Protein backbone atom coordinates (compact mmCIF):
# COMPACT_ATOMS: atom_id res chain seq x y z
CA UNK A 1 0.00 0.00 0.00
CA UNK A 2 2.83 2.37 0.93
CA UNK A 3 4.53 1.56 -2.35
CA UNK A 4 1.39 2.47 -4.33
CA UNK A 5 1.05 5.75 -2.41
CA UNK A 6 4.71 6.54 -3.11
CA UNK A 7 4.26 5.91 -6.84
CA UNK A 8 1.13 8.08 -6.98
CA UNK A 9 2.86 10.82 -5.01
CA UNK A 10 5.84 10.73 -7.37
CA UNK A 11 3.62 10.86 -10.46
CA UNK A 12 1.65 13.76 -8.97
CA UNK A 13 4.83 15.70 -8.20
CA UNK A 14 6.26 15.11 -11.66
CA UNK A 15 2.96 16.13 -13.20
CA UNK A 16 2.84 19.36 -11.22
CA UNK A 17 6.41 20.22 -12.22
CA UNK A 18 5.57 19.43 -15.84
CA UNK A 19 2.51 21.68 -15.62
CA UNK A 20 4.57 24.59 -14.31
CA UNK A 21 7.14 24.00 -17.05
CA UNK A 22 4.41 23.91 -19.70
CA UNK A 23 3.09 27.31 -18.64
CA UNK A 24 6.59 28.82 -18.60
CA UNK A 25 7.42 27.32 -22.01
CA UNK A 26 4.11 28.44 -23.53
CA UNK A 27 4.78 32.07 -22.72
CA UNK A 28 8.59 32.03 -23.03
CA UNK A 29 8.32 34.10 -26.22
CA UNK A 30 7.41 37.16 -24.13
CA UNK A 31 11.02 37.58 -23.01
CA UNK A 32 13.70 38.90 -25.34
CA UNK A 33 16.84 36.73 -25.73
CA UNK A 34 18.80 39.92 -25.10
CA UNK A 35 17.27 40.05 -21.61
CA UNK A 36 17.26 36.38 -20.58
CA UNK A 37 18.94 33.98 -23.00
CA UNK A 38 17.50 30.88 -21.34
CA UNK A 39 13.90 31.49 -22.49
CA UNK A 40 14.25 30.98 -26.28
CA UNK A 41 15.68 27.52 -25.64
CA UNK A 42 12.56 26.69 -23.62
CA UNK A 43 10.37 27.60 -26.59
CA UNK A 44 11.97 24.79 -28.60
CA UNK A 45 10.73 22.29 -25.99
CA UNK A 46 7.06 23.20 -26.30
CA UNK A 47 5.74 20.24 -28.37
CA UNK A 48 7.53 17.70 -26.15
CA UNK A 49 6.34 19.24 -22.87
CA UNK A 50 2.77 19.61 -24.19
CA UNK A 51 2.58 15.96 -25.30
CA UNK A 52 3.97 14.73 -21.96
CA UNK A 53 1.43 16.85 -20.10
CA UNK A 54 -1.38 15.53 -22.29
CA UNK A 55 -0.28 11.96 -21.49
CA UNK A 56 -0.63 12.82 -17.80
CA UNK A 57 -4.20 13.94 -18.53
CA UNK A 58 -4.99 10.54 -20.07
CA UNK A 59 -3.39 8.79 -17.08
CA UNK A 60 -5.56 10.61 -14.53
CA UNK A 61 -8.62 9.88 -16.65
CA UNK A 62 -7.78 6.15 -16.62
CA UNK A 63 -7.16 6.01 -12.84
CA UNK A 64 -10.30 8.17 -12.33
CA UNK A 65 -8.69 10.89 -10.25
CA UNK A 66 -11.12 13.73 -10.96
CA UNK A 67 -9.21 16.35 -9.00
CA UNK A 68 -5.91 15.83 -10.84
CA UNK A 69 -7.72 15.50 -14.15
CA UNK A 70 -9.37 18.87 -13.54
CA UNK A 71 -6.06 20.52 -12.56
CA UNK A 72 -4.26 19.19 -15.65
CA UNK A 73 -7.19 20.05 -17.90
CA UNK A 74 -7.15 23.65 -16.63
CA UNK A 75 -3.40 23.99 -17.21
CA UNK A 76 -3.81 22.71 -20.77
CA UNK A 77 -6.69 25.11 -21.27
CA UNK A 78 -4.49 27.97 -20.07
CA UNK A 79 -1.93 27.06 -22.73
CA UNK A 80 -4.48 26.31 -25.43
CA UNK A 81 -3.87 29.49 -27.44
CA UNK A 82 -0.13 28.87 -27.99
CA UNK A 83 -0.89 25.17 -28.54
CA UNK A 84 -3.54 25.84 -31.20
CA UNK A 85 -1.13 28.25 -32.87
CA UNK A 86 1.64 25.62 -32.82
CA UNK A 87 -0.40 22.68 -34.14
CA UNK A 88 -3.82 23.89 -35.35
CA UNK A 89 -6.69 21.66 -36.45
CA UNK A 90 -9.04 22.85 -39.20
CA UNK A 91 -10.57 19.76 -40.83
CA UNK A 92 -13.35 21.67 -42.63
CA UNK A 93 -12.38 23.11 -46.03
CA UNK A 94 -14.08 26.15 -47.53
CA UNK A 95 -15.44 26.30 -51.05
CA UNK A 96 -13.46 29.06 -52.77
CA UNK A 97 -15.22 28.96 -56.13
CA UNK A 98 -17.26 32.06 -55.30
CA UNK A 99 -14.43 33.96 -53.58
CA UNK A 100 -11.86 36.31 -55.09
CA UNK A 101 -8.63 34.98 -53.60
CA UNK A 102 -4.86 35.22 -54.14
CA UNK A 103 -2.63 32.19 -53.84
CA UNK A 104 0.54 33.05 -51.93
CA UNK A 105 3.64 30.83 -51.81
CA UNK A 106 6.74 31.21 -49.62
CA UNK A 107 9.73 28.94 -50.18
CA UNK A 108 13.32 28.81 -48.99
CA UNK A 109 14.77 27.23 -52.15
CA UNK A 110 18.27 26.58 -50.75
CA UNK A 111 19.94 27.92 -53.90
CA UNK A 112 17.54 25.79 -55.98
CA UNK A 113 19.20 22.69 -54.60
CA UNK A 114 22.42 23.79 -56.37
CA UNK A 115 21.03 22.37 -59.60
CA UNK A 116 20.87 23.82 -63.09
CA UNK A 117 17.64 24.00 -65.12
CA UNK A 118 17.73 22.58 -68.63
CA UNK A 119 15.28 20.95 -71.03
CA UNK A 120 17.00 17.60 -70.56
CA UNK A 121 17.16 17.93 -66.77
CA UNK A 122 14.68 20.48 -65.37
CA UNK A 123 15.15 21.79 -61.84
CA UNK A 124 12.40 20.28 -59.59
CA UNK A 125 12.05 23.44 -57.51
CA UNK A 126 11.54 25.64 -60.57
CA UNK A 127 9.09 23.08 -61.97
CA UNK A 128 7.14 23.15 -58.69
CA UNK A 129 6.92 26.96 -58.63
CA UNK A 130 5.88 27.10 -62.30
CA UNK A 131 3.13 24.56 -61.68
CA UNK A 132 1.96 25.99 -58.33
CA UNK A 133 -0.48 28.48 -59.87
CA UNK A 134 0.48 30.92 -57.11
CA UNK A 135 -0.18 34.61 -57.71
CA UNK A 136 2.63 35.85 -55.45
CA UNK A 137 5.81 33.85 -54.82
CA UNK A 138 8.32 34.87 -52.12
CA UNK A 139 11.67 33.08 -52.31
CA UNK A 140 14.58 32.98 -49.88
CA UNK A 141 18.18 31.80 -50.42
CA UNK A 142 17.62 32.67 -54.07
CA UNK A 143 20.89 31.99 -55.87
CA UNK A 144 21.73 32.50 -59.55
CA UNK A 145 25.03 32.40 -61.39
CA UNK A 146 26.60 34.47 -64.14
CA UNK A 147 28.05 31.35 -65.77
CA UNK A 148 25.87 29.90 -68.56
CA UNK A 149 26.53 26.28 -67.54
CA UNK A 150 24.92 26.96 -64.13
CA UNK A 151 21.50 28.31 -63.15
CA UNK A 152 21.27 31.89 -64.42
CA UNK A 153 18.69 34.63 -63.90
CA UNK A 154 17.67 34.31 -67.54
CA UNK A 155 16.92 30.60 -67.15
CA UNK A 156 14.76 31.21 -64.07
CA UNK A 157 12.86 34.08 -65.74
CA UNK A 158 12.27 32.00 -68.85
CA UNK A 159 10.95 29.06 -66.82
CA UNK A 160 8.73 31.34 -64.71
CA UNK A 161 7.35 33.24 -67.69
CA UNK A 162 3.88 33.20 -66.12
CA UNK A 163 5.14 35.87 -63.67
CA UNK A 164 5.63 39.07 -65.70
CA UNK A 165 6.71 41.01 -62.60
CA UNK A 166 9.67 40.04 -60.45
CA UNK A 167 12.35 41.63 -58.28
CA UNK A 168 15.54 40.01 -56.97
CA UNK A 169 17.49 41.55 -54.10
CA UNK A 170 21.00 40.11 -53.61
CA UNK A 171 22.59 40.11 -50.15
CA UNK A 172 25.75 38.21 -51.09
CA UNK A 173 27.70 38.98 -54.26
CA UNK A 174 30.58 36.83 -55.47
CA UNK A 175 32.38 36.77 -58.81
CA UNK A 176 30.17 34.04 -60.20
CA UNK A 177 26.90 34.19 -58.23
CA UNK A 178 24.52 36.24 -56.08
CA UNK A 179 22.25 35.04 -53.29
CA UNK A 180 19.38 36.84 -51.56
CA UNK A 181 15.60 37.24 -51.79
CA UNK A 182 13.23 37.32 -54.74
CA UNK A 183 9.55 37.96 -55.38
CA UNK A 184 7.62 36.80 -58.46
CA UNK A 185 4.15 38.19 -59.07
CA UNK A 186 1.30 38.09 -61.56
CA UNK A 187 0.44 41.62 -60.42
CA UNK A 188 2.49 44.80 -60.92
CA UNK A 189 5.24 45.51 -58.39
CA UNK A 190 5.19 49.28 -57.94
CA UNK A 191 8.25 49.63 -55.68
CA UNK A 192 10.79 47.56 -53.75
CA UNK A 193 13.44 48.26 -51.12
CA UNK A 194 15.53 46.58 -48.44
CA UNK A 195 14.63 46.83 -44.78
CA UNK A 196 17.90 47.96 -43.26
CA UNK A 197 19.54 45.89 -40.55
CA UNK A 198 23.05 44.51 -40.15
CA UNK A 199 23.58 41.06 -41.63
CA UNK A 200 26.09 39.62 -44.06
CA UNK A 201 23.80 36.91 -45.43
CA UNK A 202 20.22 37.49 -44.28
CA UNK A 203 17.73 40.27 -44.88
CA UNK A 204 14.18 41.52 -45.44
CA UNK A 205 12.58 43.38 -48.33
CA UNK A 206 9.45 45.50 -48.67
CA UNK A 207 7.41 45.55 -51.89
CA UNK A 208 4.29 47.44 -52.93
CA UNK A 209 1.99 45.53 -55.30
CA UNK A 210 -1.04 46.71 -57.22
CA UNK A 211 -3.81 44.10 -56.89
CA UNK A 212 -6.54 45.28 -59.26
CA UNK A 213 -6.26 48.82 -57.94
CA UNK A 214 -5.75 47.83 -54.30
CA UNK A 215 -2.40 48.43 -52.58
CA UNK A 216 -0.80 45.33 -51.05
CA UNK A 217 2.51 45.53 -49.17
CA UNK A 218 4.61 42.36 -49.09
CA UNK A 219 7.49 41.84 -46.66
CA UNK A 220 9.78 38.96 -47.60
CA UNK A 221 12.13 37.75 -44.83
CA UNK A 222 15.13 35.58 -44.24
CA UNK A 223 16.00 36.23 -40.61
CA UNK A 224 19.27 35.21 -38.97
CA UNK A 225 20.00 31.49 -39.26
CA UNK A 226 21.86 29.38 -36.72
CA UNK A 227 24.76 29.04 -39.19
CA UNK A 228 25.32 25.44 -38.21
CA UNK A 229 27.96 23.69 -40.29
CA UNK A 230 27.53 20.20 -41.71
CA UNK A 231 29.77 18.97 -38.90
CA UNK A 232 27.48 20.58 -36.29
CA UNK A 233 24.39 19.03 -37.90
CA UNK A 234 26.05 15.61 -38.07
CA UNK A 235 26.80 15.77 -34.34
CA UNK A 236 23.16 16.70 -33.67
CA UNK A 237 21.97 13.77 -35.79
CA UNK A 238 24.35 11.36 -34.02
CA UNK A 239 23.04 12.49 -30.63
CA UNK A 240 19.44 11.67 -31.62
CA UNK A 241 20.53 8.26 -32.91
CA UNK A 242 22.66 7.30 -29.90
CA UNK A 243 21.28 9.36 -26.96
CA UNK A 244 24.49 9.21 -24.93
CA UNK A 245 25.98 11.95 -22.76
CA UNK A 246 29.31 11.92 -24.58
CA UNK A 247 27.66 12.89 -27.88
CA UNK A 248 25.50 15.44 -26.01
CA UNK A 249 28.54 17.19 -24.51
CA UNK A 250 30.18 17.24 -27.92
CA UNK A 251 27.02 18.69 -29.47
CA UNK A 252 26.54 21.30 -26.73
CA UNK A 253 30.08 22.64 -27.05
CA UNK A 254 29.77 22.73 -30.84
CA UNK A 255 26.57 24.70 -31.29
CA UNK A 256 25.55 26.40 -28.02
CA UNK A 257 27.36 29.64 -28.79
CA UNK A 258 26.01 29.78 -32.38
CA UNK A 259 22.40 29.21 -31.33
CA UNK A 260 22.58 31.76 -28.51
CA UNK A 261 24.05 34.41 -30.80
CA UNK A 262 21.47 33.72 -33.52
CA UNK A 263 18.59 34.13 -31.05
CA UNK A 264 19.91 37.54 -30.02
CA UNK A 265 20.57 38.76 -33.58
CA UNK A 266 17.12 37.58 -34.74
CA UNK A 267 15.48 39.45 -31.89
CA UNK A 268 17.03 42.73 -33.08
CA UNK A 269 16.12 42.04 -36.71
CA UNK A 270 12.54 41.18 -35.74
CA UNK A 271 12.18 44.46 -33.85
CA UNK A 272 13.32 46.44 -36.91
CA UNK A 273 10.92 44.55 -39.21
CA UNK A 274 8.11 45.11 -36.69
CA UNK A 275 8.78 48.87 -36.78
CA UNK A 276 8.39 48.82 -40.58
CA UNK A 277 5.18 46.83 -40.29
CA UNK A 278 3.78 49.35 -37.81
CA UNK A 279 4.17 52.11 -40.41
CA UNK A 280 1.95 50.14 -42.81
CA UNK A 281 -0.91 49.80 -40.36
CA UNK A 282 -4.30 49.97 -42.07
CA UNK A 283 -3.12 48.75 -45.49
CA UNK A 284 -3.33 45.26 -46.90
CA UNK A 285 -0.17 43.55 -45.68
CA UNK A 286 1.48 40.18 -46.29
CA UNK A 287 4.57 39.16 -44.27
CA UNK A 288 6.20 35.86 -45.08
CA UNK A 289 9.44 33.96 -45.37
CA UNK A 290 11.99 32.01 -43.40
CA UNK A 291 11.96 33.35 -39.83
CA UNK A 292 14.33 30.60 -38.59
CA UNK A 293 12.14 30.47 -35.48
CA UNK A 294 9.10 28.52 -34.32
CA UNK A 295 5.61 29.87 -33.50
CA UNK A 296 6.72 30.09 -29.87
CA UNK A 297 9.70 32.43 -30.15
CA UNK A 298 10.40 36.06 -29.46
CA UNK A 299 11.26 36.89 -33.09
CA UNK A 300 8.03 35.33 -34.40
CA UNK A 301 5.90 37.07 -31.75
CA UNK A 302 7.44 40.48 -32.41
CA UNK A 303 7.08 40.26 -36.20
CA UNK A 304 3.57 38.88 -35.94
CA UNK A 305 2.33 41.60 -33.59
CA UNK A 306 -1.32 42.29 -34.57
CA UNK A 307 -1.01 40.23 -37.77
CA UNK A 308 -2.68 36.85 -38.29
CA UNK A 309 -0.85 33.60 -38.92
CA UNK A 310 -2.37 31.98 -42.01
CA UNK A 311 -1.32 28.47 -41.01
CA UNK A 312 -2.58 28.86 -37.44
CA UNK A 313 -6.02 29.94 -38.68
CA UNK A 314 -6.42 27.65 -41.71
CA UNK A 315 -3.77 24.92 -41.58
CA UNK A 316 -3.56 21.49 -39.95
CA UNK A 317 -0.96 19.83 -37.75
CA UNK A 318 2.63 20.86 -37.10
CA UNK A 319 3.19 22.20 -40.61
CA UNK A 320 6.87 21.27 -40.51
CA UNK A 321 8.83 23.35 -43.03
CA UNK A 322 12.44 22.56 -42.08
CA UNK A 323 13.06 18.91 -42.81
CA UNK A 324 16.66 17.84 -42.24
CA UNK A 325 18.95 16.60 -39.44
CA UNK A 326 16.03 15.97 -37.05
CA UNK A 327 15.21 19.69 -36.91
CA UNK A 328 11.52 19.08 -37.64
CA UNK A 329 10.12 22.56 -37.07
CA UNK A 330 7.78 25.13 -38.62
CA UNK A 331 10.11 28.07 -39.12
CA UNK A 332 8.59 29.44 -42.36
CA UNK A 333 5.47 31.55 -41.94
CA UNK A 334 2.77 33.47 -43.79
CA UNK A 335 1.28 36.37 -41.80
CA UNK A 336 -1.35 38.81 -43.00
CA UNK A 337 -3.22 41.91 -41.86
CA UNK A 338 -6.66 41.53 -40.19
CA UNK A 339 -8.38 42.94 -43.29
CA UNK A 340 -7.54 39.69 -45.12
CA UNK A 341 -8.82 36.14 -44.67
CA UNK A 342 -6.66 33.01 -45.09
CA UNK A 343 -7.87 29.65 -46.43
CA UNK A 344 -6.36 26.19 -46.85
CA UNK A 345 -2.82 26.89 -45.64
CA UNK A 346 -0.62 23.93 -46.46
CA UNK A 347 2.98 22.70 -46.54
CA UNK A 348 4.01 20.63 -49.57
CA UNK A 349 6.68 17.96 -49.13
CA UNK A 350 9.30 18.42 -51.85
CA UNK A 351 12.65 17.06 -50.71
CA UNK A 352 15.07 19.12 -52.79
CA UNK A 353 15.63 22.10 -50.52
CA UNK A 354 16.11 21.71 -46.77
CA UNK A 355 12.80 23.60 -46.47
CA UNK A 356 9.33 22.67 -47.65
CA UNK A 357 7.22 25.31 -49.41
CA UNK A 358 4.21 26.80 -47.60
CA UNK A 359 1.21 28.32 -49.35
CA UNK A 360 -2.32 29.54 -48.71
CA UNK A 361 -5.18 31.43 -50.31
CA UNK A 362 -5.84 34.98 -49.17
CA UNK A 363 -9.03 36.99 -49.62
CA UNK A 364 -8.78 40.79 -49.46
CA UNK A 365 -11.91 41.80 -47.56
BELFEN-V441191 format. One line per field, one symbol per residue. phi: phi as a letter, one per 30 degrees, with the letter a starting at -180 (. if undefined). psi: psi as a letter, one per 40 degrees, with the letter a starting at -180 (. if undefined). Layout:
phi=???
psi=???
This chain:
phi=.dddddddddddddddddddddddddcdddcdedcbddddddeddeddddddddddeddddddicdddddddddddddcdddddddbdbbddccdcdcccbcccbbaddhhhihcdbbddbdddddddddcdiddbbccbhdbbccdddbdcdddddddcddcdcabcbdcbbcdcabbacbbcbdcecdabadcdadadbclbbbbcccchjcdbcbccbbdecdhddddddddddddddchcdddddddeddbedddeddeddddddddddddddedcejcdbbbbkcdhaddcadddddddhddcddddcbcbididccbbhidcbcccbbcbdddbbcbhdacccbdcddccdcbacbcdd
psi=ddddddddddddddddddddddddddfeeehhdedhedddddddedddddddddddddddddefgdddddddddddddedddddddgihgdhihhedeigiihhhhhhefffefiihiddgihdddddddedfidhhhiifhhiiehdeahidddddddfdegehihhhidhhideiihbiihhieihhdiiiihhihhediiiihihihgfeihhhhhhigihiefhidddddddddddddfiddddddddddeddddddddddddddddddddddddehdihhhhiahefiiegidddddddbeihhdddeeahadfhdheifeggihehihiiieeihiifhihhghgdieiiiiiiihhh.
